[in-house]
């Protein structure tokens, strides 16, 4: 019997590396999110080197394409 794919999680909690503020956001399923404005301090977050988006860098859950095993933003 084939293993069923895990459901894609669409919400991720982003934690700002500048001030530590956390906010749960819904991730886009059709695009990568390269920038995020922290709602605590206003810092503009960008992906870390080697990561495809801010959710993969600062979120509790990686973006939907990464969760599904695809290339993000391809």
ABEGO torsion letter per residue (X at the ends): XBBBBBBBBABBBBBBAAAGBBBBBBBBAABBBABBBBAAAGBBBBBBBGBABAAAAABABBBAAAAAGBBBGX
